[in-house]
Amino acid sequence: MTDLLRPIEILRPTRLEFGAGTVGIVGQWAREQGITRTLVISGGFNAKRVDVLGLPGEVTVFGHVKPEPDLPNLDAALAMAEQVKPQLVVGFGGGSALDLAKLVAVLPGSGQTLHEVVGPEKVKGRQVKLVQVPTTAGTGSEAGTRSLVTDPATEQKLAVQSRHMLADLAVVDAELTMSVPPAVTAATGVDAMAHCVEAFTSRRAHPLIDLYALEGIRLVGRYLARAVADGSDKEARAGLMLASLYGGYCLGPVNTTAGHAVAYPLGTRQHIAHGHACALVFPHTLAFNAPVMAEKTALVLQALGLPASSDEGVVRESTHAFCARLGIEMRLSALGVPESALESMATEAHAIRRLLDNNPRDISAAEILAIYRRAF
């Protein structure tokens, strides 16, 4: 295959610990590094259980990460970092916390503003240590080099990519996800799956990443319904954490495609949780791409435990049913999205070229609008 001749770079955290009970390694590692001053970036729930990290010395917590972090949210975290001057930044939470932690680790003292580092590899460096501890199985952000924040002025996401935002240590402990409620488990699980599916069917797909992508999809197919039905199912939780991690591996060298581009305005403009937005869009974009990705589309369905097919109608109906069986509301109208907003969202999604240029089939603004209407 000619894909084997195309160069690809794989970046991983310097050290990755995976498994039940591994969260204790965070404090142990920090002590080995001589850390005495730490800033933890988290949401409200995780701010209350920072003690599980066992961090030494002075620990300050920024516990106000929003589900869709924006520039004011980032600015507040950066202001705290300027005060604390930490030796270590710890992202502790879902993808939003991990994304903010990356920026908090590289921006203070750098002389660079966020807008100066938007895009690939514009960050000059990093003076502090960075540890990432995910508490949801969705984004796989602990494994990657990207961070996304929303600009309230434009209601669009700003994407920063830098090898300097790669964690020194990532600890993936499924026990930290046991309290995640069924609805969030379902939505974040579909987000992990979407990362894998979009990378697998991308124009930039690569055999080195296909391995992780297809196995990530299989793990979601095997474990997501189990974890939604019984949140205390440790094996299912661990399986989803691995799927999320593999999805994170897919993001760096390959990235997502139309699914995420079409989902983004649902988050930034309609404030639908990112995983839920991905679920709403997933059946429609996978079906749209099926004619040019017949073999891989059939493999995706098979990996999810569905009958293999590349027929657009069958693909749409079976994957829609897969998401609906998880209890995910699959109608935009039921989530309060006004029909009048669909056209402007389609125009906005069509402008996200960094993702749409990866899509295996060219998609117009009119075709994106048709997807929104079908999902309405």
N, C-alpha and C positions, 0 to 999 in steps of 0.2 A: 504493500500500500504506500502511496506517495506521502500519506500523513506521517509515516515513520521517518521520512527524510526531513520533516519540518522541525526546526529547533524548538525546544520548550524548556522553560526553567521552572523547577519546583522548589518552593521555599517552605520551610517548616519551622515551628517554634524550636528554639535551641534545645529545650527539654520538654517532653510531653509525658504526662502521667495519666493513665486511663485505668479506671476501675473503682469499685465500691470502696469507700473509706479512704480514698487517696487525698482528700482535702487537707488532712493533717500534714501533708508534705509541704504545703505553702509556708507555714510557720517555721518548719525545720529548715527549709531552703533559705528563708529570709535571715535566720540566725547565722547560717553558714556564710552568707554574704555580708554579715556585719551590719545589717540594716537596723537603724534605731528610729527612723522617722518615715511613716508610711501614710499615703493618702489612698483611701478606698473609694472607688466610684461605683455607686449602686442606686437602685430604686428604693422606695420606702420599705418594702417588705424585707429585702435582704440587708438593709441598713440595721435592722433589729437583730440580725444573727451573724454579724461580722466576727463575733467571738469564735465561731467554728473554724476560722482561718488560723487561729493560734499565733497571730502576728506579735513579734517582740517590740518593745520600746513604745514610742508615742504613735498612736494610731488615730488619724483624723478621718472622718467619714463624710463624704459628699453624698447624701442620700436622697437626692431630688431629681434623678434621671427620669425624663419623660418617656413614654412609650415610643413617640416619634421625636427624638431630640432635635431641637432647633438651635439657632445661633444664640439666643438669650440663655438657653439652658447650658450650652457650651461655655459661654462667657462667664456664667456664675461658677462653673467648675474650674475654669482657668483662674478666676480671681482667688478662689480658695487655694489653688496650687501655688500661686504667687506668694500667699501668706505663709503657707506651711513649708514650702521649699522641701518637698519630700525627696528621699533617696529612692523610694520605691512607689510606683503607682500600681494599684490592683484593680482590675475590672472584675466586678462580682455581681453577676446578674444575667439578664438576657442580652441579646445582641446590641441593644441600645446602650447599655452600660459598658459593654466591651468596646464598642465603637468610640464612645466618649473618652474612655480610659486611654485609648491609643493617642488621641489628639492631646489629651492632658499630659501625656508622657513626652511628647515631642515639641509642643509649642512654647511653653513658658521658658523664658531666657534665651530663646532661639533667635529673636529679632525678626521672626516671620509671623505674618498674620495668616488666618485661615485661608483667606482668598488667594494669598500668594502660594499656597501649597496645594490648591485644588488641581487635580489631574494626576498623572503618573510621575512618581519619583522626583518630586520637587522639594521634599523635606531634607534639610541640611544634615540632620543628625539627631542623636538622643543622648542626654547626659544621665538619665535616671534609668533604673531597672523597671521592667514591665512584666507583671504576672496577670494572666487571664484565667478566671474561674467561672465557666458558664453554669447557669442554674436553670436553663431551659434547653430543650433539644430542638433547635430550629435553625439559627443563622450559621453556626459553625465559625463565628467571628473570631473565636479563640485561636484558630489555625491560620488566619489570613492576614493580609497586609492592607485591607481597605477599611475606610471609615466613612459613614454617610451621615450628614446632618442636613436639616431642612432650613432653607432661607425663607423666613416669613414674608419677605418683600415680594418674592417671586413664586412662593409656594412650590419650590422645586428642590430636589435633593442635590447637595454638593458632595462630590465623591473625591476623597483623597486616597491615593495609593502610594505606599512607601515601604520599602524593606526595613526602614527604621522603626516601623510600627509593629513589627513581628515580635511576639512575646519571647522573653527569656525563659519563661516557664508557663506552660498551660496545664491545668489540672482539670481533668474531665471525670467528675464523680457523679454517677447517676443517682446516688442517694440524695443529692441536693435538689433533685427534680421531683421527689416523691409527693410534695405538697402542691404541685402545679395542677390546677383544676382541669376537668375534662375538656372544656371548650378551648382553653389555651393549649392544652396538650395536642388537640386535634389540629388547630391552626398552625402551631409551630412545627408540628410534624409534616404538614403539607408544605410548609416553607422549605424544610430540609429536602424533601422530595423534589420540589421545584428547582432547587439549585442543581441537583443531580440530573434531572430530566433535561433542563435547558442546556447544561454543559454537554450532555450526551448527544443532543440533537443540534448542537451549534455548528455554524460554519467553521468555527475554530476548534471543533472537537479533535481530540488527540488520543491515540491508543493508550498512552500513559495515564490519562485521566479517565478514559472510558471504564477502566477497571474499577476505580473508586465510584464512579457515577452509577454504574449498573448495580453494584453491590449495595450502594446507599438506597437505591430504589427498592431492591429486594428486602432490605431491612425494614423499610417503612411498610411495605406490603405485608410483612410477617408480623410486625410488632405494634403498629400504630393503633389498630382497633383494640388490641389487647390492653394497651396502656390507657386508652380512653375509657374502656369498660371497667378497669380495675387499676387505679392509680398506684396501688401498693405492689403491683407486679414488677419485681426488681429486674427480672430478665428482660421484660419488655422495655422498661425504662432504659436499661443499659443498651439495648439494641437501637433505640432511638437516638441515644447520645452518640453512638458510633455512626449512625446514618447522618446526623448533623455534622459530625467531624468530617466525614467523607465529603459532604456537601461543601464544607469550608475549603477542603483541598481542591475542589472543582473551581471555586471562585477565582483564585489567584491567576492561574495560567490561561483559563478559558473564559470564565465569567458567564453571566446569564444572558438571556435573549429577550424576545418579545413578551414573554410571560411577566417578567419583572417590570419592563417598560410600561406595559398596560396596567399593571398593578399599582405603580407608584402614585399616580394622581388620586387613586382611591384612598391612599394613606395621607398624602399631603393636603389634599383639598377636602376630602370627606371624612377624614380621621377614622378610617377603618383600620384596625390593627393589621400590620404588614402580612402576617401569616394568613389571616382571613382574606385579605385582598388577593394574595397569591392563589388561594383555593378557589375564589370566585372566577378567576381568569383562567386557571390551569386547563380545564377541559376544552375550552374554546381555542386557546393558542396551540395546544398539542394537536387538536383536530385540524386546525388551519395548516400546520406544518406537515401533517401526515402525507400528503401527496408527494412531497419531495424527500421525505424521510420514512418511507414505508417500512423498511426492514427494522430500523431502530425503534419506530413507533410501536410495532408489534412486540418487540422485546421489552419496551417499557410496560405495556399492558400485562405481558406475561409475568414480569418481575413483580407487579402489584397483585398478582394472583387472579388476574382477569383474563378472559379468552383473548388470545392474540388476534389482532386485527390492525389494518391500516386504513380501513374505510372511515371517512371523515365522520359520518353520522354515528357509526358504532363507537368510534373512539370518544366522541363527545358524550354520548349517552352513558357509556360504561364508566368513564372517569368522573362524570358528574355524579353518578350514583355512588361511586366509591367515596367521594367527599360528603355527600348528603348522608350516607349511612353513619358517618362519624358524628353526626349532629350539627354539621356546619350549615348555617343559613346561606343558600346559594343564590338568593335574589337580591339584586341591588335595591329594588323598590322597598323590600322589607327592612332594609337597613337605613332608610330615610334619604337615600340618594335621589335628588330631584332629576327628572328626565331632562329638564332644561340644561343640566350641567354636562350631559354626555358629550355634546359636540366639542365644547372647549377642552374637556379632558382628553378627547381623542386627538385634538390638535397638539396638545401638550405632550402626550405620550409619543406621538409620531416624531417629535423633535428630539427625543432621547436617543441620539444616534450612537452613543457609545455602547448601547445594548442592541438596538435594532439592526445595526450593521453586522452583528453576529448572527442574526436570525437566518435560518437556512432558506427561508422563502421571503421575498420582498413583500412588505405589508404597507398599504397606504393608510392615510388618515381615515378614509371612508371605510376601509375594512376594519380598522380598530373601532370605529363608531359602531359598525355592525356587531362586533363582539360585545361591546357595552350594551347594545340594545337587546341582544340575545340573552345576556346575563341579567337584564333588568327585570 
